Amino acid sequence: RDEVVISNKEMNAYFAPACGGALFELDFRPICFNLSNVLRRREETYHKTIRESSQAGKAGGAQPQSIHDRVHFKEEGLQDKLFYDTYERYSFLDHFLGPQTTLEQFKQSAQEECGEFLDHPYELEKPAKPRSGQPFTLRLKRAGVVKEGNQAHPVTIRKSFAISPDKAEIEAHYTITNDGQEEMSGWWGVEFNFTMLAGDAKDRYYYSPDHKINPAHLRSEGELKKVKTFGMRDDWFRFQL
């Protein structure tokens, strides 16, 4: 499938129209850093060992194990963190969520998906050659369906990305159109997946001028409302997203 690579002196941005029209790699070139170096959670062979060890611990009264059979973990409760993703963890992924969706469900990749947009193909509009010094614009479109109860609404998402010719900047614009005759309501959201590689480091953290985030380290979780600006900072490499 066709992919799109847009590059300037500050960054490389890689888009996959066939996979949700998503951004699957974002490189900050001055420090050779890939902000999208994120893994999809897949089942691994050693997960079976974690589950079996957990079940053996709950059962109790089992036969003593030899030193060759014992399994030691550096962290408790690993069996409760074995969730698997049904799609690649890219960015600018478009969700239509069930109205009862919680953060915990989303964290476990167990949320209700009401739309046909998340990892489905988008049409790529042939880009026009930008004028010198002007942003390059990438336009993507998908016509799909959003379910609301027993109804299926035809919906079109158009999203465009304007990429600066000389800065590490991407500006995204969305237009969502209800193509049907019936009024509809729902939860729409955009998913991003970025990393700064150090979840517990004090010099890499979330920030928002609108809120005091505590804890702010990158391995933390939480919900914020009425947010105008949100980002991640790396004081070690001295840059922010």
N, C-alpha and C positions, 0 to 999 in steps of 0.2 A: 504494500500500500504506500501511496505517496506520503512523504513527511516534508515538513517545512523547517528550514534552518535559517534564522535571521541573526546576523552577526554585526557587531561594531567593535570599536576598540575597547569597550568596557565589558561587554557581555556577549554570550551566545544564548539564544532561545530556540528550543526545539519543540515543534508542535506536531501532534498526531491527529489529523482530521478524522481518520478512521476509528479512533478510540476516544470518542466523546469530545473531539475537537480540543484535546487537552494539551497542556504544557508538560512535557515529560522530562525535560532537562533544562536547567537554568545555571549557566556558568558565569561567575564573577571573575573576569579575566585578570585583573590586577594581582590577585593572589591565587589564581588557578584553583578556584573553589567551586564545586558543583553543589548548589543548594538543594538539588532534587535527588540527592543520593539516598533515597528512601526505599526500603524493601517492602514488598507485598508479603503479608503474613500467610505462609503456606505450611501445610503439615510436614513435619520432619520426622525421620525415623526415631530420633531420641525422645520425641514427645511420648511415645508408647512407654518408654522407661519411666518417665515422670508420672504418667497415669497409674501404671502398675505399682510403683513405689507408694503412691498416695493411697491406693486401695488397700495395699498390704498394711500400711500404717493404721488405717481405720479399722481393719478387721481385727488386729491384735491377736495374741495367742498363737501366732504361727510358729512354725519350727524355727529354731535359731539359724541365722544365715552365716555362711563363711565370710571371711574378709574379701573373697573374690565376688561375692554376690551383693555386698552392701553398696548402697548408693547414697552419696552425701550431696546436698545442694547448698549453695551459698546463700540462697534466699528461700524463705518460707512461702508456701502458697502458690508455687509456680503452676500447679495444675489448674488454678483458677484464672490464669492469664493466657490459656491456649485458645485464642480466637483466630479465625481464618478469614481472609478477605476474598470476596467474590469478584473483585476487579482490581486493576493495577492502581497503586497509590500515586496518581499524577495530580496535577493542579488545574484549576479552572474546570473541574468536573461539576456537572449540573444535576442537582437532585430536586425531585418533587417528593416530599416526605409526607408520611401519614401524620395527621394532626396530633397524635399522641406520642410522637417520637421523643425519646429522652436522650440525654448525653450518654448514659450508660449503654443504651441500645446502639447508638452510633459508634461508640468505642468498641463494641463487640462485633461490629459489622452485621448487626441483626435488625437494622431499621427497616421499616416498610417503605418500599420504593413504589411510587404511584406513577412515575413517568417512564418514557422510553428514550432517555437522553444520556444517562450516566456513562455508559461505555459503548454507545451506539455510534455509527458513522455520521459525520457531518459533511455537508457539501462544502467544497473549497471554491470560493470565487477567485477567478484568475486575477492576481494582483496587478494593479497598474504600477508602472515604473515611477518611483517617487521623484519629485523635483529635488535638485541639489539642496541639501541642508534641511529637507522636510522629512517628517516621520514616515516610515514605511508602514502601510496599513494592511493587515491580514483580516479577511472577512470570512466567517463561517456561518452555515445555516443548517438547521435540521427541522423538518416537519415530523411530528410524532403525536403520541396520544398521552393524555394524563387522565388517570382514573380517579373518580370521586364517587365513592359508594358503588352503585350499579351503573353509573354513567361513565362514558369514555369521551373526553373532550379533545378535539383536534387542536393542537398547539404548535406554534412555530417559535423556535429560539433563533435569534440572530445575535451573534457576538462578533465584535471586531476588536482587534488589538493594534494600537498605534505604538510603534517602537521607535524610540529616539534614534537619530542618526549618529549620535556621539556620546550618549550618556546611558547609564544602566537604568533605564526607565521603560516600563510597559504600562500603557493606559488602556484599560478594558472598558468597553461599552456594551451593554446588553439591551435587547428589545425582545420582550415576550408577548406574543400575540395569541389571543383566544380566537381561533378560526371558526368556531362553532356558533350556534344560535343561542345556546344556553349559558347563563351566567355560571361562573365557576369560582371556587375559592380553594386555596391550598397553601402549603408551605414550600417555598422555593429557596434553595440555598446553593452556594458555590463552595466546593471543597478545595482546600489547598494542602499540600504536603511538602514541607521543607525541613531541612535539618542543619544544625550547626555542630553536630557530631558529639557534643558533650552535654548530656542531659542533666548532670548534677553540678557542673562547673559554675562558680559564682560569677565568672566574667562572661557568661552567655545566658541570656534571659529574655523573657517577654517584656514588652513595655507598651503603655498606652497613656498619652497625656490626659485622657479623660478619667482614668481609674488608677488607684493604687493596687497593684497586683501582688498578692502575698499568699503563697510563695510564688516567685517569678521564674524559678529555674525551669529549664526546658522539659523536664520530666514531670512537671506538675500538670494538673488539669483543673478545669473550672468553666464557669459560664459568666459572661459579661453582657450587660445590656446597654443600649444607647451609646454604642462605640462609634466614634468618628475616625479614629486612627488606632491602628494596632500593628505591632511589629515585633521583630526579634533583633537583639543586639549582640555583637561579638566584640568585647573589649580587648580580646587578645589580638585578633587580626585588624581591629579598629574599622569595622563597617557595620551597617545595619540594613535590615530588610524591612 
